[in-house]
Amino acid sequence: ARRRGAAPRRWQDEEADVLASGCVTRSFEGAVTMVDTVHDAFCVVDGDCYVPASANAKDDDDWAAAPLRVGDVLSVRAAHRPQGRNKWTAYRAERVSRAPPGKARRGREKRVER
């Protein structure tokens, strides 16, 4: 019952939690190597950094309206993940540039016909 009334977590909440925990963090720019286009829920940067959609720090760049594509460059702040598939989890991300249209890109995009 309490969870229904809870506001969704934003990147500011995640950043505060990460900084308060004192865990290892890193800032970098990297290319999107995989995009979840089924639910628009996440992407992977540089093959080892999980970026949830809630990490988008730019209010004027709606990833649902202009979806991320393989090859887009993101500026990422991430916390180290000692276990799991990816070594890093982003708590803040901003799109720096878009992938050139029509250019061959390495990577994967998960697609499902609706």
C-alpha positions as CSV (number, residue, x, y, z in Angstrom):
1,A,0.0,0.0,0.0
2,R,2.8,2.4,0.8
3,R,4.7,1.6,-2.4
4,R,1.8,2.8,-4.6
5,G,2.0,6.3,-3.2
6,A,5.8,6.5,-3.4
7,A,7.3,8.8,-6.1
8,P,9.6,7.2,-8.6
9,R,13.3,7.5,-7.9
10,R,15.2,10.1,-9.9
11,W,18.9,10.3,-10.6
12,Q,19.3,12.9,-7.8
13,D,18.1,10.2,-5.3
14,E,20.4,7.6,-6.7
15,E,23.4,10.0,-6.7
16,A,22.8,11.0,-3.1
17,D,22.6,7.3,-2.0
18,V,25.8,6.4,-3.9
19,L,27.8,9.4,-2.6
20,A,26.6,8.7,1.0
21,S,27.6,5.0,0.7
22,G,31.2,5.9,-0.1
23,C,31.5,3.2,-2.9
24,V,33.9,3.5,-5.8
25,T,32.6,5.7,-8.6
26,R,33.8,6.8,-12.0
27,S,33.0,9.5,-14.6
28,F,33.5,8.9,-18.3
29,E,32.1,9.3,-21.8
30,G,31.3,6.2,-23.7
31,A,29.3,4.8,-26.7
32,V,26.0,3.0,-26.3
33,T,26.7,-0.6,-27.2
34,M,23.2,-2.1,-26.4
35,V,19.7,-0.6,-26.1
36,D,16.6,-2.2,-24.7
37,T,14.0,-1.0,-27.2
38,V,11.3,-3.3,-25.9
39,H,10.5,-1.3,-22.7
40,D,12.9,1.7,-23.2
41,A,14.2,0.8,-19.7
42,F,17.9,0.7,-20.0
43,C,21.0,0.7,-22.2
44,V,24.6,-0.5,-21.8
45,V,27.6,1.8,-22.4
46,D,31.0,0.5,-23.4
47,G,29.9,-3.1,-22.9
48,D,30.1,-3.0,-19.1
49,C,28.1,-0.1,-17.7
50,Y,24.3,-0.6,-17.1
51,V,22.4,2.7,-17.5
52,P,18.7,2.6,-16.4
53,A,16.4,5.1,-18.0
54,S,16.0,6.8,-14.6
55,A,19.6,7.9,-14.8
56,N,18.8,10.5,-17.5
57,A,19.9,13.8,-16.0
58,K,18.7,16.1,-18.8
59,D,15.1,17.1,-18.5
60,D,15.0,18.4,-22.1
61,D,16.3,15.1,-23.6
62,D,13.5,12.6,-23.2
63,W,14.9,9.2,-24.1
64,A,11.3,7.9,-24.7
65,A,10.6,10.6,-27.3
66,A,14.0,10.4,-28.9
67,P,15.2,6.9,-28.1
68,L,18.9,6.1,-27.5
69,R,20.6,4.3,-30.4
70,V,23.7,2.1,-30.6
71,G,26.5,4.6,-31.2
72,D,25.1,7.5,-29.2
73,V,27.7,9.0,-26.8
74,L,26.8,9.4,-23.1
75,S,28.5,11.2,-20.3
76,V,28.1,8.8,-17.4
77,R,28.7,8.8,-13.6
78,A,28.6,5.2,-12.4
79,A,29.1,3.2,-9.2
80,H,31.2,0.0,-9.1
81,R,29.2,-3.2,-9.0
82,P,31.2,-6.1,-7.5
83,Q,28.8,-8.7,-8.7
84,G,26.6,-9.2,-11.7
85,R,26.8,-8.9,-15.4
86,N,28.1,-5.4,-15.8
87,K,31.0,-3.9,-13.7
88,W,29.3,-0.5,-13.4
89,T,25.8,0.9,-12.7
90,A,25.1,4.5,-13.8
91,Y,23.4,6.8,-11.5
92,R,23.6,9.8,-13.8
93,A,23.9,10.0,-17.6
94,E,23.5,12.7,-20.3
95,R,23.5,12.2,-24.0
96,V,26.5,14.1,-25.5
97,S,26.0,13.3,-29.1
98,R,23.8,11.1,-31.3
99,A,24.9,8.3,-33.6
100,P,25.2,9.4,-37.3
101,P,22.0,8.2,-39.1
102,G,22.5,5.3,-41.5
103,K,26.1,4.6,-40.5
104,A,26.9,1.0,-39.7
105,R,27.1,0.5,-36.0
106,R,28.5,-2.4,-34.0
107,G,26.3,-3.5,-31.1
108,R,22.9,-4.9,-30.5
109,E,19.4,-3.5,-30.2
110,K,16.7,-5.7,-28.7
111,R,13.6,-5.3,-30.8
112,V,10.2,-6.9,-30.6
113,E,7.3,-6.3,-33.0
114,R,4.4,-4.7,-31.3
